[in-house]
Amino acid sequence: MSILRWTTWEGSRVVFGRRVLRAGSSSPKTTPAPVASSVATLARRRNESGCCGHVLANVTTVSVVLTIASFVLWGCAPRAAVVEYESEDGAGRLAGEVPPRPIVDFVLTDSENAEFNSQDLRGQVWVVSFFFSKCPSICRQQNEIARRLWREFRTQDVALVSITCDPEEDTPERLKEYAKLYEADPEEWMFLTGDMDEISQIGEESFQLGVGYRTHSDRFVAVDKWGRVRGIYDWHDSRQLDALKEKLEALVREDSLPDDAVPAVPREGAAQENAWLKEFTLTASSGEEFSSQQLQGEIWVASFFYTTCPTTCRAQNDAVGRLYREFGGKGVKFVCISCDPETDTPERLADYAKLYQADPARWMFLTGDLDHIRRIAAERFGVPLDRRTHVDRLIVVDQQGAIQGKFDWHDAGEIERLKELLNRLTAAVSIRAPALPSVLVEHLRARMCSTDGRARARMNEEAEDVSIL
């Protein structure tokens, strides 16, 4: 069993989701996450960036003793203000671009009740999004934008793929009627349904998006002719929509698989970056600059959080704390990066770290520019992130800087696998010999200088024997 969860906190409301994925399950099962009863934790089930779900809307609040009238409706919650994506850090990036990453191919059912296989789109550029037909507002707006894209790019053989996150309601018959609202040609714009568990996995594994029952991301994902994700774009943001169009035009022009696609330059005069971000620089809770290069040769565990999250992030860092106590003494370091840097100043992070009695040399809490943190998440760790929105994964990085695994901290089985991995990595380090002491090296060199070739070769062998002990 695996569990897909996402959480965000905005002002006086918690936005959360929880999908339980059981091996062999044939029917959807959605379990709400626990919510405190106070108005301060008024809960809304919706997507990671503020879209769809079961909304509890606060109507009235009176002084400290609160009188509340609330109503329940199926629909979409208001979004947070759009954050501009261009910054000095990302001057050479086209908003929304991510390193090319192959999707995990999948099979679903289309509105004609025929099998849809993602492999059938090889050789064609396509755009994927998630929705559900009963959503009365945001999904309608999203699909209206999708219709404009389809009309603009259909002559360039760009396909659209819209996947429901309410498959129990959205049967092929219902999707066929829904598609008529947008005059969609089923050969060019596919509306798909299937098993909810599989759809959740498709969202996370193929497109790096959190998807649950009537809960989805408001992103368009651009996929190239070779089945690789090449960009993830917020359709609310006109600048990102323009960036998506530029990307689609570029993808259509590609006639061979790029060896190592690099970011596009969004405007004349912008500095071209030659590679995707691998190292990063942020600010530690001490206020000092922290570079990921300081972790070279270290085993470390990365995660994302924010301090004002009252539930999931606290539980996540409790889990990190248990790992810290178990593996910190073995040299493993822990890096927690805020996805709400405007609130999470170094001073606030320092106070937050005290809750966990974290040694700042072994457990780092970091903040910085949100645009840069988005890139760190997407390009360095391959996970989606937005303001106050993150995946619940603990990411293990080995001494060579390679990601060895991403683990759901909610799942006891995955935590055990994470521990097994850390034990293997630390065991390998413990049997690796330190470098020869400089005094011994100089002694051997002196002897070599005063001996013949045969003796020198023998001492070389002795030195190698010592170095591998």
C-alpha positions, 0 to 999 in steps of 0.5 A: 500500500502507498499513500499519496498526500499533499498539504497546504496552509493558507491564512486561516485554512488548511488545504489537504488531500490523502489518497490511499493506494492499495495493491490490487484495489479495484475501487477508489477509496479516499480517506480525509486527513484529520482536521482540528475542530477550531476555525483556525484549522477550517479544512478544505479538500482541494488541490495542491495549488488551490483548486478542487475539493470539498469546500467548507466556507467560513461565513461569519466570525464574531470576536474571540468566541466565534459563531460560525455559519458554514455551507458545503458545496462541491467546487473549487476554492479561491486561489492564492495570488499568482507568484511571478516566476522570473527572477535574477536566478531564473533569468535564463529559464523559460517559466515552467521548464523542467529537465526532460523526464520520461513518463511512465506509460499508462493505459486508460479509457477514452470517451469513445469507450476505447482503450487509450495507450500513452505510447500511441502518442509517440511522435506527437507533442501533447498537453495533459491536465486533470479535471472532473466534470462536476466541478462547476467553476475552475475546471470549466475555466481550465478546459476553456483555456485548453480549448483555446490551446487546442484550436491554436495548435491543432494544425501543428498536430499537438494533442490534448489529454484531459484525465478525470479525477472522478472516474466513478462519476465520469464514465465514457458516456458522461465524458463524451457529453462533456467533450461536446461542450468544447466541440472537442475532436476525440482524435485530437483532444482525448478525455480519459477515465479509469481506476482512481488508484491508477490515475493517482499514480499516473499523476504522481509518477508520470507528471509529478502532480498530486491527484486524488478524488476530485482533487487535482493540480491546476497545471498543464504538462507539456510532453514531447514526441519521445514521451518526456515531460518538458514543462509544467505550467500554471494556466492561471498565469498569462506569462506561463501560458505564453511560455507554454505556447513557446515551448509547444512551438519549440517541441513541434520543431524538434525532429530528433531526440535532444541529447541533453535539452537545455532551458530555453531563453525567454527573451532577447539578452537573457543569459543562457544557462548550460545545464539544469540546476544541480547545486543550490545556495540558500540561507540557513537558520543562522542567517549564513549562506548555505551551499549544497556543495557543503554536503559533498561526500555526505549522506543526507536526507532532503524534505520540504515543509513550512513552519505555519503548517499546523499538522502534516509538516509537524508530523513529517518533521517528527518523523525526520526527528526520529531518523535524526536521532537514529542516524545523525550519530552515523554521519547522516545529515538532514536538510529541510527546505521551506516552501514559504520563504516569505514567512520562514525567515532565518529567525523563524527557522531558528525558533522552529528548529528548537522544537526538535532540538536540532543541531544546525550542523547536522539538521539544517532548516533552509530558506531563500527565494521561492523561484529558486526553491521551485527549481531546486524541487523540480530540477534537483529532486524531481518533485513539484512544489509551490508556495505552501505546497509540497510532496510528503517525501523524504529524499535520500542522497548518497555521498556522490550526490545521487538520489537513491530513493524517495520515501513516503514518511506516512508509510511504515513500510517505506520508512523501514526501507529508508532505514535499510538504505541508510544503514547500507550507505553508512555501512559502506562508509564505515569500511572505507579507509581514511586517507593516509596521514600526511606524515606517513605519506612524506615518510614513504616518499622519502624512502622512495627517493633513496631506494632503487626501482624494485624497492620503490615498487614494493613500497608502492604496493605497501602504500596501496595495501595501507590505503584499502585497510 
